[in-house]
Amino acid sequence: MTDNRLAAGVLSTRDVVVMALASSGPTQSVAVSLAAILATVAYAGFLPILICFIPMLGIAIGYQRLNAWHSSAGATYSWVGRALNPHAGFLAGWLMLMYYTVGTTSLTVPLGTYMLSFFSDSAANDKYAVAAVGTAFNLIVLAVAARGAAISARFQWMWALFEYAMILGFCIAAIVGIYGGGLHHTVHIAANWFTISGAGGFKALISGILLAIFLYSGWDTAAYVSEEAKGKQAGKAAVASVVLLFGIYAVAVLAFQGVAPMNDMQNNAGNILAFVGDKIGGGFWKNVMIVAVLGGTLASLQAAIVSSARISFAMGRDRVIPSWFGQVSERYRTPWNATILLGLLNVVFLWASTLISTIGDALGDIVATLGLMAAIFYLLTAGTAVWYYRRTITSSAANFVLGGVLPGLGAAFMAFVVIYSIASGSLNGVEEAWGLGLTLAGVILSFVSARTGKAQFYRDPSVSHGDTVEAELAALSEGA
């Protein structure tokens, strides 16, 4: 009989935290979002990051509690399917797969652009050269990811020390330069940076919150490697990741947005962090910043492949998608089939968007809805956490706050953002159509799977794999 278990206990808490932080990719996320934040809420970028923090922390606590109940590589897919409804679980898994597969196109293109900018501006603007370099990086990262979570974590550690040191160092240099007089034509902090009117009004603030959700999203990678983590550490890692990301993003946005006037920042939107590095320290530090962005993007790409492979592995193991996805490499104890296929799919998306403009436009519109997709599966997770522990919420003050108030606030916040974004037109019609269309496609596919595949998951979701029954009962007996 084939052993389809992942390699258990190979990741420490620190490994899982680093993988979660890498998935969010602070330097890469700031690089692709800073210009959009300035265009959306002007200099009030700190406000949506702060507003998102408490609800996101509540959702992370919900992840921690659900992971204590049931550790599964499918995470939200398994939890929602078991506690609420199997079709809702399938939808959550589908949305997460869309997030981590289609969204990687926004990672492979910058890899090519930033790398080629070292050698030639014309090469960096050659879409075929960019696609070729992006493909090479993707294959390297795929080879590392296919060999298992442990080696992936070591790869992440290698970049993390450099990336976080660089972004914090640049933040300090920017603050010293702005307020110490070392930089010219800078913008200083003002009171309206922290007000709704300074953000351009409530509708603009909600659009900024969608960007903030995109910035935070990715910390849930901690949950997808939970079967490979020691004990129940993945839940703690998720909470720690959210706290660390708040600190990094809050400081980075406040520090970097003031190094130059708004027009100069927008004129350099395509390589805004390279521009920031040049302003702070000149050409050498511009190149250092480019290396930091490259490293962060590589780490994010690898984390995306690791996450999508484990989600599809869990769904394949339950046979709600072809069981081929649920097979594990005997040598590396990693979801080999899912990792290879989804990693190569990134390359297909990259070249399709390069060669066929309509596909490129479609992928661009889908990427624009990633914040909305993340809000939906975070909503499902937080709601499930409250529902599953509903009978124990009133057993103590700690359970009431950690099991009810904070995850409930996270669920309500995400529900409001989703509804308001659609009702107010924060997304354009094409982006809404893709977001809602992909959601509807997930619902339809679930019913097709239930009817044709006849997986036991739809009749009895408790068969969703992960922990043994003994481990679940032990976690519950500890009041998890």
C-alpha positions as CSV (number, residue, x, y, z in Angstrom):
1,M,0.0,0.0,0.0
2,T,1.4,3.4,-1.0
3,D,2.2,5.7,1.9
4,N,0.7,9.1,1.0
5,R,1.7,10.9,4.1
6,L,3.8,14.1,4.0
7,A,7.1,14.3,6.0
8,A,6.0,15.0,9.5
9,G,7.9,17.1,12.0
10,V,10.5,18.5,9.6
11,L,9.7,22.2,10.2
12,S,10.2,24.2,13.4
13,T,8.1,27.2,14.5
14,R,10.8,29.5,13.1
15,D,10.8,27.7,9.8
16,V,7.0,28.0,9.5
17,V,7.1,31.7,10.4
18,V,9.8,32.4,7.8
19,M,7.8,30.5,5.1
20,A,4.7,32.5,6.0
21,L,6.6,35.8,5.9
22,A,8.2,34.8,2.6
23,S,4.7,34.1,1.1
24,S,3.7,37.7,1.9
25,G,7.1,38.8,0.6
26,P,7.5,42.3,2.3
27,T,10.0,43.8,-0.3
28,Q,8.1,42.3,-3.3
29,S,4.7,43.3,-1.9
30,V,5.8,46.9,-1.2
31,A,7.5,47.0,-4.6
32,V,4.3,46.2,-6.4
33,S,1.9,48.0,-4.1
34,L,3.5,51.3,-2.9
35,A,2.6,53.2,-6.1
36,A,-0.9,51.8,-6.0
37,I,-1.3,52.8,-2.4
38,L,-0.2,56.3,-3.1
39,A,-2.6,56.5,-6.1
40,T,-5.5,55.2,-4.0
41,V,-5.2,56.8,-0.6
42,A,-2.4,59.3,-1.2
43,Y,-0.2,59.5,1.9
44,A,-2.7,57.8,4.2
45,G,-1.3,54.3,3.4
46,F,-0.7,53.6,7.1
47,L,-4.4,53.8,7.9
48,P,-5.6,50.8,5.9
49,I,-2.7,48.8,7.2
50,L,-3.6,49.6,10.7
51,I,-7.3,49.1,10.2
52,C,-6.7,45.6,8.7
53,F,-4.4,44.6,11.5
54,I,-6.9,43.7,14.3
55,P,-9.3,41.8,12.0
56,M,-6.4,40.0,10.4
57,L,-5.0,39.1,13.8
58,G,-8.4,37.8,14.7
59,I,-8.5,35.6,11.6
60,A,-5.0,34.3,12.4
61,I,-6.2,33.4,15.9
62,G,-9.0,31.6,14.2
63,Y,-6.5,29.7,12.1
64,Q,-4.5,28.8,15.2
65,R,-7.6,27.4,17.0
66,L,-8.8,25.5,13.9
67,N,-5.3,24.0,13.5
68,A,-5.3,22.9,17.1
69,W,-8.5,21.0,16.3
70,H,-7.4,19.5,12.9
71,S,-4.0,20.0,11.2
72,S,-4.4,19.5,7.5
73,A,-2.5,20.6,4.4
74,G,-5.9,21.8,3.0
75,A,-6.4,24.1,6.0
76,T,-9.5,26.2,5.2
77,Y,-10.7,23.7,2.6
78,S,-10.7,20.9,5.3
79,W,-12.0,23.1,8.2
80,V,-14.9,24.7,6.3
81,G,-15.8,21.3,4.7
82,R,-15.9,19.5,8.0
83,A,-17.5,22.2,10.2
84,L,-19.9,24.0,7.8
85,N,-20.5,22.4,4.4
86,P,-18.4,20.3,2.0
87,H,-19.4,22.5,-1.0
88,A,-18.3,25.6,1.0
89,G,-15.1,23.8,1.7
90,F,-14.5,23.0,-1.9
91,L,-15.1,26.7,-2.8
92,A,-12.6,27.8,-0.2
93,G,-10.0,25.4,-1.6
94,W,-10.8,26.5,-5.2
95,L,-10.4,30.2,-4.3
96,M,-7.1,29.5,-2.6
97,L,-5.8,27.6,-5.6
98,M,-6.7,30.5,-7.9
99,Y,-5.0,32.9,-5.5
100,Y,-1.8,30.9,-5.4
101,T,-1.6,29.9,-9.1
102,V,-2.9,32.8,-11.2
103,G,-1.4,35.2,-8.7
104,T,2.1,33.9,-9.4
105,T,2.1,35.6,-12.8
106,S,2.5,38.9,-10.8
107,L,5.8,37.4,-9.4
108,T,7.4,35.8,-12.5
109,V,7.2,39.0,-14.6
110,P,9.0,41.2,-12.0
111,L,11.7,38.6,-11.6
112,G,12.6,39.0,-15.3
113,T,12.3,42.8,-15.3
114,Y,14.4,43.4,-12.2
115,M,17.1,40.9,-13.2
116,L,17.5,42.3,-16.7
117,S,17.6,45.9,-15.4
118,F,21.1,45.1,-14.1
119,F,22.4,44.7,-17.6
120,S,20.2,46.8,-20.0
121,D,17.1,49.0,-19.8
122,S,16.2,47.8,-23.3
123,A,16.4,44.2,-22.3
124,A,14.3,44.8,-19.2
125,N,11.6,46.2,-21.6
126,D,11.8,43.2,-24.0
127,K,8.8,41.1,-23.0
128,Y,10.3,37.9,-24.5
129,A,13.6,38.3,-22.6
130,V,11.6,39.0,-19.4
131,A,9.5,35.9,-19.9
132,A,12.6,33.8,-20.6
133,V,14.4,34.9,-17.4
134,G,11.1,34.6,-15.4
135,T,10.8,31.0,-16.7
136,A,14.4,30.1,-15.6
137,F,13.8,31.5,-12.1
138,N,10.5,29.6,-11.9
139,L,12.1,26.3,-12.8
140,I,14.9,26.8,-10.2
141,V,12.4,27.6,-7.5
142,L,10.2,24.6,-8.6
143,A,13.2,22.2,-8.3
144,V,13.8,23.4,-4.7
145,A,10.1,23.2,-3.8
146,A,9.7,19.7,-5.2
147,R,12.4,18.3,-2.8
148,G,10.3,19.0,0.2
149,A,9.3,21.6,2.9
150,A,12.6,21.3,4.9
151,I,14.8,22.3,2.0
152,S,12.3,25.0,1.0
153,A,12.5,26.4,4.5
154,R,16.3,26.5,4.4
155,F,16.1,28.4,1.1
156,Q,13.7,30.9,2.7
157,W,16.1,31.4,5.7
158,M,18.9,32.2,3.3
159,W,16.9,35.1,1.8
160,A,15.0,36.2,4.9
161,L,18.1,37.4,6.8
162,F,19.2,39.5,3.9
163,E,15.8,40.7,2.8
164,Y,14.6,41.8,6.3
165,A,17.9,43.4,7.1
166,M,17.8,45.4,3.9
167,I,14.2,46.6,4.2
168,L,14.6,47.7,7.8
169,G,18.0,49.3,7.0
170,F,16.5,51.2,4.1
171,C,13.5,52.3,6.3
172,I,15.9,53.7,8.9
173,A,18.0,55.4,6.2
174,A,14.9,57.0,4.7
175,I,13.6,58.3,8.0
176,V,17.1,59.7,8.9
177,G,17.4,61.3,5.4
178,I,13.9,62.8,5.4
179,Y,13.9,64.2,9.0
180,G,17.7,64.8,9.3
181,G,17.9,66.9,6.1
182,G,20.1,64.4,4.2
183,L,17.5,64.1,1.4
184,H,16.0,66.9,-0.6
185,H,12.5,67.5,-1.9
186,T,11.0,65.1,0.6
187,V,7.5,64.9,2.1
188,H,7.1,65.1,5.9
189,I,4.4,63.4,8.0
190,A,1.3,65.4,8.4
191,A,-1.9,64.9,10.6
192,N,-4.1,64.2,7.6
193,W,-2.0,61.0,6.8
194,F,-4.0,59.4,9.6
195,T,-7.6,60.5,8.7
196,I,-10.3,59.2,6.3
197,S,-10.4,62.6,4.6
198,G,-6.7,62.4,4.0
199,A,-7.2,59.0,2.3
200,G,-9.7,60.7,-0.1
201,G,-12.9,59.6,1.6
202,F,-14.5,56.3,2.7
203,K,-14.7,54.7,-0.7
204,A,-11.0,55.3,-1.4
205,L,-10.2,54.0,2.1
206,I,-12.0,50.7,1.3
207,S,-10.0,50.4,-2.0
208,G,-6.9,50.9,0.2
209,I,-8.0,48.2,2.5
210,L,-8.3,45.8,-0.4
211,L,-4.6,46.6,-1.1
212,A,-3.8,46.1,2.6
213,I,-5.5,42.7,2.5
214,F,-3.3,41.8,-0.5
215,L,-0.2,43.0,1.5
216,Y,-1.0,40.8,4.5
217,S,-2.2,37.8,2.5
218,G,0.2,34.9,2.3
219,W,0.8,34.4,6.1
220,D,-1.7,31.5,5.9
221,T,1.1,29.5,4.2
222,A,1.8,28.5,7.9
223,A,-1.4,26.5,7.9
224,Y,-0.7,24.6,4.6
225,V,2.6,23.2,5.9
226,S,1.0,22.2,9.3
227,E,1.2,18.5,8.6
228,E,5.0,18.9,8.2
229,A,5.5,21.2,11.3
230,K,6.4,19.9,14.7
231,G,3.4,19.6,17.0
232,K,0.8,22.4,16.6
233,Q,3.3,25.1,15.9
234,A,1.8,26.2,12.6
235,G,-1.1,28.1,14.3
236,K,1.3,30.1,16.5
237,A,3.4,30.8,13.5
238,A,0.4,32.3,11.7
239,V,-0.3,34.7,14.6
240,A,3.4,35.7,14.8
241,S,3.5,36.3,11.1
242,V,0.6,38.8,11.1
243,V,2.2,40.8,14.0
244,L,5.5,41.0,12.2
245,L,4.0,41.9,8.9
246,F,2.1,44.8,10.5
247,G,5.3,46.2,11.9
248,I,7.2,45.8,8.6
249,Y,4.5,47.2,6.3
250,A,3.6,50.1,8.7
251,V,7.2,51.3,8.9
252,A,8.0,50.7,5.3
253,V,5.1,52.6,3.9
254,L,5.5,55.6,6.3
255,A,9.3,55.7,5.6
256,F,9.4,55.2,1.8
257,Q,6.4,57.3,0.6
258,G,8.1,60.5,1.8
259,V,11.4,60.2,0.0
260,A,10.2,62.1,-3.0
261,P,7.2,64.2,-4.2
262,M,4.1,62.3,-5.4
263,N,4.7,62.9,-9.1
264,D,8.2,61.6,-8.9
265,M,7.0,58.4,-7.1
266,Q,4.3,57.8,-9.7
267,N,6.7,58.4,-12.6
268,N,8.8,55.6,-11.3
269,A,5.9,53.3,-10.3
270,G,7.3,50.3,-12.3
271,N,10.5,50.1,-10.3
272,I,9.5,52.3,-7.3
273,L,11.8,50.6,-4.7
274,A,14.8,50.9,-7.1
275,F,14.0,54.6,-7.3
276,V,13.7,54.8,-3.5
277,G,17.0,53.0,-3.1
278,D,18.7,55.4,-5.5
279,K,17.2,58.4,-3.7
280,I,18.5,57.2,-0.4
281,G,22.0,56.1,-1.3
282,G,22.7,56.4,-5.0
283,G,23.4,53.8,-7.7
284,F,25.0,51.1,-5.6
285,W,22.1,51.1,-3.1
286,K,19.7,51.1,-5.9
287,N,21.2,47.8,-7.0
288,V,21.2,46.5,-3.5
289,M,17.4,47.3,-3.3
290,I,16.9,45.5,-6.6
291,V,18.6,42.4,-5.2
292,A,16.4,42.5,-2.1
293,V,13.3,42.7,-4.3
294,L,14.6,39.8,-6.4
295,G,15.2,37.7,-3.3
296,G,11.8,38.6,-1.8
297,T,10.1,37.7,-5.1
298,L,11.9,34.4,-5.4
299,A,10.9,33.5,-1.9
300,S,7.2,34.5,-2.5
301,L,7.1,32.5,-5.7
302,Q,8.5,29.4,-3.9
303,A,6.0,29.8,-1.0
304,A,3.1,30.1,-3.6
305,I,4.2,26.8,-5.2
306,V,4.5,25.1,-1.8
307,S,1.0,26.4,-0.7
308,S,-0.9,25.6,-3.9
309,A,0.7,22.1,-4.1
310,R,-0.4,21.3,-0.5
311,I,-4.0,22.6,-1.0
312,S,-4.4,20.5,-4.2
313,F,-2.7,17.6,-2.5
314,A,-5.3,17.7,0.3
315,M,-8.2,18.0,-2.2
316,G,-6.8,15.1,-4.3
317,R,-6.3,13.0,-1.2
318,D,-10.0,13.4,-0.4
319,R,-10.8,12.7,-4.1
320,V,-12.8,15.9,-4.7
321,I,-10.3,16.6,-7.5
322,P,-8.4,13.8,-9.3
323,S,-6.6,11.6,-6.8
324,W,-3.4,12.0,-8.9
325,F,-2.9,15.3,-7.0
326,G,-2.9,13.4,-3.7
327,Q,0.2,11.3,-4.5
328,V,3.4,11.8,-2.6
329,S,7.0,11.2,-3.6
330,E,8.4,8.2,-1.7
331,R,11.9,9.8,-1.7
332,Y,11.1,13.4,-0.7
333,R,7.7,12.9,1.1
334,T,6.3,15.9,-0.8
335,P,3.2,16.2,-3.0
336,W,5.3,15.7,-6.1
337,N,2.6,15.6,-8.8
338,A,0.8,18.7,-7.6
339,T,4.1,20.6,-7.1
340,I,5.4,19.9,-10.6
341,L,2.1,20.5,-12.4
342,L,1.3,23.8,-10.6
343,G,4.9,25.0,-10.9
344,L,4.8,24.3,-14.7
345,L,1.4,26.0,-14.9
346,N,3.0,29.2,-13.7
347,V,5.3,29.0,-16.8
348,V,2.3,28.4,-19.1
349,F,0.5,31.4,-17.7
350,L,3.6,33.5,-18.0
351,W,4.1,32.7,-21.7
352,A,0.4,32.9,-22.5
353,S,0.2,36.4,-21.1
354,T,3.4,37.3,-23.0
355,L,2.4,35.9,-26.4
356,I,-1.4,36.6,-26.4
357,S,-2.4,40.1,-25.3
358,T,-6.0,39.1,-24.5
359,I,-4.8,36.5,-22.0
360,G,-2.4,39.0,-20.5
361,D,-5.2,41.4,-20.0
362,A,-7.4,38.7,-18.5
363,L,-4.7,37.6,-16.1
364,G,-4.1,41.3,-15.1
365,D,-7.8,41.7,-14.3
366,I,-7.7,38.4,-12.3
367,V,-4.7,39.6,-10.3
368,A,-6.5,42.8,-9.5
369,T,-9.2,40.7,-7.7
370,L,-6.7,38.8,-5.5
371,G,-7.5,41.0,-2.5
372,L,-11.2,40.2,-3.0
373,M,-10.5,36.4,-3.3
374,A,-8.3,36.5,-0.1
375,A,-11.1,38.4,1.7
376,I,-13.6,35.6,0.8
377,F,-11.5,32.7,2.1
378,Y,-10.4,34.6,5.2
379,L,-14.1,35.3,5.8
380,L,-14.9,31.6,5.5
381,T,-12.0,30.6,7.9
382,A,-12.9,33.1,10.6
383,G,-16.6,32.3,10.4
384,T,-15.8,28.6,10.7
385,A,-13.6,29.2,13.7
386,V,-16.5,30.9,15.5
387,W,-19.0,28.3,14.5
388,Y,-16.9,25.3,15.4
389,Y,-16.1,26.6,18.9
390,R,-19.5,28.2,19.5
391,R,-20.3,25.9,22.5
392,T,-17.1,26.8,24.3
393,I,-17.0,30.6,23.6
394,T,-18.8,31.5,26.9
395,S,-16.8,29.1,29.0
396,S,-14.2,31.7,29.9
397,A,-13.3,35.3,29.2
398,A,-10.3,34.2,27.2
399,N,-12.4,31.9,25.0
400,F,-14.9,34.7,24.5
401,V,-12.3,37.1,23.3
402,L,-10.0,34.6,21.4
403,G,-12.7,32.3,20.1
404,G,-15.6,34.7,19.6
405,V,-14.8,38.4,19.5
406,L,-11.6,38.5,17.5
407,P,-12.3,35.9,14.8
408,G,-15.9,37.2,14.7
409,L,-14.6,40.7,14.1
410,G,-12.3,39.4,11.4
411,A,-15.2,37.6,9.6
412,A,-17.5,40.7,9.9
413,F,-14.8,42.9,8.6
414,M,-14.1,40.7,5.6
415,A,-17.8,40.4,4.8
416,F,-18.2,44.1,4.9
417,V,-15.2,44.7,2.6
418,V,-16.4,42.1,0.1
419,I,-20.0,43.5,0.0
420,Y,-19.0,47.2,0.0
421,S,-16.3,46.6,-2.7
422,I,-18.8,45.1,-5.0
423,A,-21.7,47.4,-4.2
424,S,-19.7,50.6,-4.4
425,G,-17.8,49.8,-7.6
426,S,-14.3,49.8,-6.0
427,L,-13.5,47.2,-8.7
428,N,-14.2,47.8,-12.4
429,G,-16.8,45.7,-14.2
430,V,-14.3,43.4,-15.8
431,E,-12.5,42.7,-12.5
432,E,-15.8,42.1,-10.7
433,A,-16.9,39.7,-13.5
434,W,-13.6,37.7,-13.1
435,G,-13.9,37.6,-9.3
436,L,-17.5,36.6,-9.2
437,G,-17.1,34.3,-12.3
438,L,-14.3,32.4,-10.7
439,T,-16.3,32.1,-7.5
440,L,-19.3,30.8,-9.4
441,A,-17.0,28.4,-11.3
442,G,-15.9,27.0,-8.0
443,V,-19.4,26.3,-6.8
444,I,-20.3,24.6,-10.1
445,L,-17.2,22.4,-10.1
446,S,-18.0,21.3,-6.5
447,F,-21.4,20.0,-7.5
448,V,-19.9,18.4,-10.6
449,S,-17.3,16.7,-8.4
450,A,-19.9,15.5,-5.9
451,R,-22.0,14.0,-8.7
452,T,-19.3,12.4,-10.9
453,G,-16.5,11.7,-8.4
454,K,-18.8,10.6,-5.6
455,A,-16.1,11.3,-3.0
456,Q,-16.9,10.3,0.5
457,F,-16.0,13.9,1.6
458,Y,-19.4,15.1,0.3
459,R,-21.3,12.5,2.4
460,D,-19.1,12.6,5.5
461,P,-16.6,15.6,5.5
462,S,-15.0,14.2,8.7
463,V,-13.0,11.8,6.5
464,S,-10.9,14.8,5.3
465,H,-7.4,13.7,6.3
466,G,-4.8,15.3,8.5
467,D,-4.6,14.5,12.2
468,T,-5.4,11.1,13.6
469,V,-8.6,10.9,15.7
470,E,-6.5,10.5,18.8
471,A,-4.6,13.8,18.1
472,E,-7.9,15.6,17.6
473,L,-9.3,14.4,20.8
474,A,-6.1,15.3,22.7
475,A,-6.2,18.8,21.3
476,L,-9.9,19.3,22.2
477,S,-9.3,17.9,25.7
478,E,-6.7,20.7,26.2
479,G,-9.4,23.3,25.5
480,A,-7.9,24.3,22.1
